[in-house]
Amino acid sequence: MAMLVVYLKRIFFLCTKLVLTGCANGVLESIRKVTYPPDFNYISSDNLTSTMQQFAWYTTLLDNSLQNTLPVPESQRLNAISTLRKMEKLSHELGEDNLSSNHSIVSFNIKRFRQNIINARDGLLIDPPNYYLAGSVSAYCLNCHALKRQPRS
């Protein structure tokens, strides 16, 4: 009986080691491709956190480039357009339109968030430029993050 317990412990240890090794090598990602439907976008917590941190950085850059400068110099307008293009590209990492994901708030709001970014960029491209929407990008972040903080009843 004692030998059986020793063997079971060894097998458990070996299985645990294999699972952990497999996770480190992306085995779970391969499994997700088979187990989730094609119209499902799995977003890892690390990817979500990294993407949100990049959005925060770009939003800060955008806010800093547009504050307290009237009229806005052409170089700052071009920097703001570039930042908004990067934000639009980054938004695609969180999913395309009509894809569900394991982060329902992201899935529900990503299309609207991306469209707000596009509208802000387009406002800077017209002559004369409209800075209102570009100055409101940080408020778009609050649409999701305010929902996340609401207490559950």
C-alpha positions in Angstrom: 0.0 0.0 0.0 2.9 2.4 0.9 4.4 1.7 -2.5 1.2 2.6 -4.3 1.0 5.9 -2.5 4.6 6.7 -3.5 3.9 5.8 -7.1 0.7 7.9 -7.1 2.6 10.9 -5.7 5.3 10.5 -8.4 2.6 10.3 -11.1 0.9 13.4 -9.7 4.2 15.3 -9.6 5.1 14.2 -13.1 1.6 15.3 -14.4 1.8 18.6 -12.6 5.3 19.2 -14.1 4.1 18.4 -17.6 1.0 20.7 -17.3 3.2 23.6 -16.1 5.7 23.0 -18.8 2.9 22.8 -21.4 1.5 26.1 -20.1 4.8 27.8 -20.5 5.2 26.5 -24.0 1.8 27.7 -25.3 0.0 24.4 -25.2 -3.0 26.0 -23.7 -3.2 28.5 -26.5 -3.2 25.6 -29.0 -6.0 23.9 -27.0 -8.0 27.1 -26.9 -8.0 27.2 -30.7 -9.7 23.9 -30.8 -12.0 24.2 -27.8 -13.4 27.8 -28.4 -15.7 28.6 -31.4 -14.1 30.5 -34.3 -16.1 33.7 -33.4 -14.7 33.8 -29.8 -11.7 35.9 -29.0 -9.8 34.7 -26.0 -7.9 37.5 -24.3 -5.3 36.5 -21.7 -5.1 38.6 -18.6 -1.6 39.5 -19.4 -2.5 40.7 -22.9 -5.5 42.7 -21.5 -3.3 44.3 -18.8 -0.6 45.1 -21.3 -3.0 46.6 -23.9 -4.8 48.7 -21.3 -1.4 50.0 -20.0 -0.6 51.0 -23.6 -3.9 52.7 -24.0 -3.3 54.6 -20.8 0.2 55.7 -22.1 -1.2 56.8 -25.5 -4.1 58.7 -23.8 -1.6 60.5 -21.6 0.5 61.4 -24.7 -2.6 62.6 -26.4 -3.9 64.7 -23.5 -0.4 66.3 -23.0 -0.1 67.2 -26.7 -3.4 69.0 -26.8 -3.5 70.8 -23.5 -3.0 74.5 -22.9 -1.9 75.3 -26.5 -4.2 77.6 -28.5 -3.7 77.5 -31.4 -2.4 73.9 -31.5 0.9 73.8 -33.5 0.9 71.6 -36.6 3.5 69.3 -35.1 1.3 68.6 -32.1 -1.7 68.0 -34.4 0.3 65.4 -36.4 1.5 63.8 -33.2 -2.1 63.5 -32.0 -3.1 61.9 -35.3 -0.2 59.4 -35.0 -1.2 58.5 -31.4 -4.8 58.0 -32.4 -3.7 55.7 -35.3 -1.7 53.7 -32.8 -4.6 53.5 -30.5 -6.9 52.3 -33.3 -4.4 49.6 -34.3 -4.0 48.6 -30.6 -7.8 48.3 -30.3 -7.8 45.4 -32.8 -5.7 43.3 -30.3 -8.8 43.3 -28.1 -11.0 41.9 -30.8 -12.8 42.7 -34.0 -16.5 43.7 -34.3 -19.1 41.1 -33.3 -16.6 38.7 -31.6 -17.4 37.6 -28.1 -14.6 37.1 -25.7 -13.9 36.1 -22.1 -14.0 39.8 -21.1 -17.6 40.7 -21.8 -17.2 44.4 -21.1 -14.4 44.6 -23.7 -16.5 42.7 -26.2 -19.5 44.9 -25.6 -17.6 48.2 -25.9 -14.7 47.7 -28.3 -16.6 48.6 -31.5 -17.8 51.9 -30.0 -14.4 52.7 -28.4 -12.6 52.1 -31.8 -15.2 54.2 -33.6 -14.7 57.1 -31.1 -10.9 56.9 -31.8 -11.5 57.0 -35.6 -13.9 59.9 -35.2 -11.3 61.8 -33.1 -8.6 61.2 -35.7 -10.9 62.2 -38.5 -11.7 65.4 -36.6 -8.0 66.3 -36.6 -7.7 65.6 -40.3 -10.3 68.0 -41.5 -9.6 71.7 -42.2 -10.0 73.4 -39.8 -9.3 70.6 -37.3 -11.8 69.8 -34.7 -10.0 69.0 -31.4 -13.1 68.3 -29.3 -13.3 64.5 -29.9 -9.5 64.1 -29.6 -9.6 65.9 -26.2 -12.4 63.5 -25.1 -10.5 60.2 -25.7 -9.7 59.8 -22.0 -13.4 60.1 -21.2 -14.1 57.1 -23.6 -11.9 55.0 -21.3 -14.3 55.8 -18.4 -17.2 54.2 -20.3 -15.8 50.8 -19.5 -13.8 51.5 -16.4 -16.7 53.2 -14.6 -18.9 50.1 -15.4 -16.3 47.9 -13.9 -16.2 49.8 -10.6 -20.0 49.9 -10.0 -21.0 47.8 -7.0 -23.1 44.8 -7.7 -26.6 44.7 -6.1 
